[in-house]
């Protein structure tokens, strides 16, 4: 069902009924996108022209980097597993009804994640798109006129409550719907802020420690006033349990990034939540036309890729991965701390990017280069290495969970060379 100039209420609701029938029915496995006699995708050696060298970045004059910072969007997120690439290739060999695929994939994901019976999932074009579409669905419900008029909120609720410490650049996605953010700091201010225009209460989970109202209380307060509670949990895996923890906690909608630790397509994310609200979000999203989310198209390949990525992520030995990530950091530390004045310390963020990190510091009297100078030199080296200068406490800050095998050896060697070169 698509919106167009001739769309009417009857055809709109007819399409909606079909969507709800699929979403609200018992979970059924999505059909595998497999077929007989499908063509074999050529390998790099079989290509001519662009890509024939096997290194598309070199051909474009772009320098690949060794990623010592983590799942940063500016670095391309994470690297997909070969199995994810394989099923995406299978998905690309067939046409499919996109709405049917979205619903079927959501049902399969709900099954994999053992979500509550009244919950499902929607593959979106990233966590930011999940935030926008989720709020849009709360605002419009299944009202075609409202869907088409966003961000004009005439006739709709107009406010979203957020804690001051939870404001961040990503709440632009909320503001794009036309709503006003009502900023509060205390429980008393929250109580006064709630009114008939309140559409949603938004929580940025990475800011949980900095706000007065914590994650479990926020959803309880929202529900006490019959207000939907949304949580932005984009980078909140690992631990893997966060994929269902917030649903179990009662959050009505949850946004996850697909291209971070889950290692799905970089341009994909997940909106997990109540079946009715997820259905409304889909009505505000591609492939529907004349919607706020039409520009945030997610392809059949990314949808199928996310299902596979979640399947693989759930099956991983996460404790073994953590040990390996820590080992890589310790290998680098063992090399650079041989230099007088250089020291390291380890930490794991409580929320978001919950993996081993290492901070590297040195006595400025014994190593004269600044952290920013060392970071810049690493980026300019061959191969290029990205490790950020720490914003808090000085020094360099890095994680190792996006390193490829043996890249910790390259980092250790180059960083040791640079620090020694500036030793007093």
MONORMO-V263667 format. One record per residue. N is the residue number from 1. SS is DSSP state (a for helix, b for strand, c for the rest). OMEGA is omega as a letter, one per 40 degrees, with the letter a starting at -180 (* if undefined). D_CENTER is the distance of its C-alpha to the mean C-alpha in Angstrom with 2 decimals. Layout:
N/SS/OMEGA/D_CENTER, N/SS/OMEGA/D_CENTER
//
This chain:
1/c/a/27.89, 2/c/i/27.43, 3/c/i/28.49, 4/c/a/31.36, 5/c/a/34.50, 6/c/a/36.35, 7/c/i/33.78, 8/c/a/35.44, 9/a/a/34.68, 10/a/a/36.12, 11/a/i/34.09, 12/a/a/30.91, 13/a/i/31.60, 14/a/i/32.70, 15/a/i/29.37, 16/a/a/27.65, 17/a/i/29.96, 18/a/i/28.99, 19/a/a/25.26, 20/a/i/26.03, 21/a/i/28.44, 22/a/a/25.82, 23/a/a/23.08, 24/a/i/25.60, 25/c/i/27.60, 26/c/a/27.43, 27/c/i/24.61, 28/c/a/25.71, 29/c/i/24.25, 30/c/i/22.83, 31/c/i/25.40, 32/c/i/24.80, 33/c/i/24.80, 34/c/i/27.73, 35/c/i/31.08, 36/c/i/34.34, 37/c/i/35.60, 38/c/a/32.28, 39/c/i/32.53, 40/c/i/31.43, 41/c/a/28.80, 42/c/i/30.60, 43/c/a/29.64, 44/a/a/29.59, 45/a/i/33.30, 46/a/a/34.05, 47/c/i/32.53, 48/c/a/34.64, 49/c/a/33.72, 50/c/a/30.19, 51/c/a/28.47, 52/c/i/31.80, 53/c/a/31.57, 54/c/i/28.44, 55/c/a/26.72, 56/a/a/25.31, 57/a/i/24.23, 58/a/a/27.78, 59/a/i/29.13, 60/a/a/27.20, 61/c/i/28.18, 62/c/a/24.68, 63/c/i/24.49, 64/c/a/21.95, 65/b/i/21.09, 66/b/a/20.91, 67/b/i/17.65, 68/c/a/18.66, 69/c/a/15.98, 70/c/a/12.84, 71/c/a/9.36, 72/c/i/10.06, 73/a/a/9.17, 74/a/i/12.95, 75/a/i/13.75, 76/c/i/11.88, 77/c/i/8.90, 78/c/i/10.50, 79/c/i/13.42, 80/c/i/13.59, 81/c/i/16.34, 82/a/a/19.58, 83/a/i/19.52, 84/a/i/16.34, 85/a/a/18.11, 86/a/a/21.21, 87/a/i/20.09, 88/a/i/18.49, 89/a/i/21.94, 90/a/a/23.61, 91/a/a/21.66, 92/c/a/22.79, 93/c/a/26.41, 94/c/i/26.79, 95/c/a/26.51, 96/c/i/25.18, 97/c/a/25.07, 98/a/i/21.49, 99/a/i/21.80, 100/a/a/23.27, 101/a/a/20.53, 102/a/a/17.74, 103/a/a/19.82, 104/a/i/20.79, 105/a/i/17.33, 106/a/i/16.28, 107/a/i/19.46, 108/a/i/18.94, 109/a/i/15.54, 110/a/i/17.28, 111/a/i/20.04, 112/a/a/18.09, 113/c/a/16.39, 114/c/i/19.78, 115/c/i/18.62, 116/c/a/21.51, 117/c/a/23.74, 118/c/a/22.88, 119/b/i/19.10, 120/b/a/17.21, 121/b/i/13.85, 122/b/i/12.93, 123/b/a/10.86, 124/b/i/9.74, 125/c/i/9.21, 126/c/i/5.59, 127/a/i/4.56, 128/a/i/7.67, 129/a/i/9.65, 130/a/i/9.17, 131/a/a/10.62, 132/a/a/13.35, 133/a/i/14.32, 134/a/i/14.40, 135/a/i/16.66, 136/a/i/18.61, 137/a/i/19.44, 138/a/a/20.67, 139/a/a/22.82, 140/a/a/24.34, 141/c/a/24.56, 142/c/a/26.31, 143/c/a/28.52, 144/a/a/28.72, 145/a/i/30.31, 146/a/a/27.63, 147/a/a/24.88, 148/a/a/26.86, 149/a/i/27.75, 150/c/e/24.41, 151/c/i/24.07, 152/c/a/27.71, 153/c/i/27.61, 154/c/i/31.29, 155/c/a/31.91, 156/c/i/28.52, 157/c/a/27.32, 158/c/a/26.23, 159/b/i/24.73, 160/b/a/21.63, 161/b/a/22.29, 162/b/i/20.17, 163/b/a/21.35, 164/a/a/22.33, 165/a/a/20.49, 166/a/i/17.19, 167/c/i/17.60, 168/c/a/15.24, 169/a/a/14.54, 170/a/i/11.63, 171/a/i/14.34, 172/a/i/15.71, 173/a/i/13.75, 174/a/a/15.89, 175/a/a/18.97, 176/c/i/18.71, 177/c/a/19.95, 178/c/a/23.10, 179/c/i/22.82, 180/b/i/24.19, 181/b/i/22.34, 182/b/a/24.86, 183/b/i/24.35, 184/b/i/25.93, 185/c/a/26.42, 186/c/i/28.63, 187/a/i/29.25, 188/a/i/32.35, 189/a/i/30.59, 190/a/a/28.08, 191/a/i/31.06, 192/a/a/32.73, 193/a/a/29.72, 194/c/a/29.28, 195/c/a/31.33, 196/c/i/31.65, 197/c/a/29.28, 198/b/a/26.34, 199/b/a/23.71, 200/b/i/20.88, 201/b/a/20.08, 202/b/a/16.66, 203/b/i/15.35, 204/b/a/12.91, 205/a/i/12.68, 206/a/i/12.57, 207/a/a/15.86, 208/a/a/17.46, 209/a/a/20.24, 210/a/a/21.29, 211/c/i/22.05, 212/c/a/25.23, 213/c/a/23.71, 214/c/a/21.46, 215/a/a/18.76, 216/a/i/21.31, 217/a/a/23.85, 218/a/a/21.68, 219/a/i/21.15, 220/a/i/24.83, 221/a/i/26.02, 222/a/a/24.11, 223/a/i/25.62, 224/a/i/28.99, 225/c/i/29.06, 226/c/i/27.60, 227/c/i/24.55, 228/b/i/21.09, 229/b/a/18.59, 230/b/i/14.90, 231/b/i/12.45, 232/b/a/9.23, 233/c/a/7.76, 234/c/a/4.18, 235/c/a/5.67, 236/c/i/8.42, 237/c/e/9.11, 238/c/e/11.82, 239/c/a/13.97, 240/c/a/13.40, 241/c/i/15.30, 242/a/i/12.64, 243/a/i/11.51, 244/a/a/14.89, 245/a/a/16.18, 246/a/i/15.16, 247/a/i/16.58, 248/a/i/19.63, 249/a/i/19.82, 250/c/i/20.24, 251/c/a/17.30, 252/c/i/17.76, 253/b/a/14.19, 254/b/i/10.86, 255/b/i/7.35, 256/b/i/4.49, 257/b/i/1.27, 258/c/a/4.69, 259/c/i/5.77, 260/c/a/5.89, 261/c/i/8.61, 262/c/i/8.57, 263/c/i/9.73, 264/c/i/9.40, 265/c/a/9.89, 266/c/a/8.17, 267/c/a/8.77, 268/c/i/7.34, 269/b/a/5.25, 270/b/i/7.41, 271/b/i/9.88, 272/b/i/12.10, 273/b/i/15.42, 274/b/a/19.09, 275/a/a/20.41, 276/a/a/22.23, 277/a/i/19.43, 278/a/i/17.08, 279/a/i/20.14, 280/a/i/20.63, 281/a/i/17.09, 282/a/i/17.87, 283/a/i/21.16, 284/c/a/19.52, 285/b/i/17.43, 286/c/e/18.39, 287/c/i/20.77, 288/c/i/22.73, 289/c/i/24.58, 290/c/i/25.44, 291/c/i/22.19, 292/c/a/19.92, 293/b/a/16.96, 294/c/a/19.12, 295/c/a/17.80, 296/c/a/14.23, 297/c/i/15.54, 298/c/a/13.75, 299/c/i/16.34, 300/a/a/18.00, 301/a/a/17.06, 302/a/i/13.26, 303/a/i/13.92, 304/a/i/16.20, 305/a/i/14.09, 306/a/i/11.33, 307/a/i/14.34, 308/a/a/15.68, 309/a/i/12.68, 310/a/i/12.54, 311/a/a/16.32, 312/a/a/16.43, 313/a/i/13.99, 314/a/a/16.17, 315/a/a/19.25, 316/c/i/18.59, 317/c/a/20.92, 318/a/i/18.56, 319/a/i/21.63, 320/a/i/22.91, 321/a/i/19.73, 322/a/i/19.99, 323/a/i/23.63, 324/a/i/23.04, 325/a/i/20.60, 326/a/i/23.26, 327/a/a/26.00, 328/a/i/24.61, 329/a/a/24.56, 330/a/i/28.03, 331/a/i/29.32, 332/a/a/28.44, 333/a/a/29.87, 334/a/a/33.06, 335/a/a/33.72, 336/a/a/33.14, 337/c/i/34.75, 338/c/i/38.01, 339/c/a/38.28, 340/c/i/40.24, 341/c/a/38.29, 342/b/i/34.78, 343/b/i/32.85, 344/b/i/29.43, 345/b/a/27.69, 346/b/i/24.72, 347/b/i/22.19, 348/b/i/19.06, 349/c/a/16.94, 350/c/a/17.33, 351/c/i/13.85, 352/c/a/10.54, 353/c/a/11.05, 354/c/a/13.83, 355/c/i/15.69, 356/b/i/19.06, 357/b/i/19.55, 358/b/i/22.89, 359/b/a/24.68, 360/b/i/27.60, 361/b/i/30.48, 362/b/i/34.04, 363/c/a/37.35, 364/c/i/37.74, 365/c/a/41.46, 366/c/i/40.92, 367/b/a/38.02, 368/c/a/38.52, 369/c/i/35.36, 370/c/i/32.64, 371/a/a/29.04, 372/a/i/28.01, 373/a/i/30.81, 374/a/i/29.77, 375/a/i/26.12, 376/a/i/27.46, 377/a/i/29.90, 378/a/i/27.29, 379/a/a/25.38, 380/a/a/28.73, 381/c/i/29.80, 382/c/e/29.94, 383/c/i/27.57, 384/b/a/25.29, 385/b/a/23.48, 386/b/i/20.72, 387/c/a/21.16, 388/b/i/20.76, 389/b/a/23.63, 390/c/i/22.93, 391/c/a/22.91, 392/c/i/24.45, 393/c/i/27.53, 394/c/a/27.89, 395/c/i/27.70, 396/b/i/24.84, 397/b/a/21.59, 398/b/i/19.77, 399/b/a/17.76, 400/c/a/18.66, 401/c/i/15.95, 402/c/i/15.13, 403/c/i/18.89, 404/c/a/20.73, 405/c/i/24.01, 406/c/i/26.65, 407/a/i/24.69, 408/a/i/25.37, 409/a/i/29.02, 410/a/i/28.57, 411/a/a/26.88, 412/a/a/29.63, 413/a/a/32.37, 414/a/a/31.27, 415/a/i/30.44, 416/a/i/33.76, 417/a/a/35.59, 418/a/a/34.24, 419/a/i/34.94, 420/a/a/38.38, 421/a/a/39.14, 422/c/i/38.78, 423/b/a/40.54, 424/c/*/43.52
//
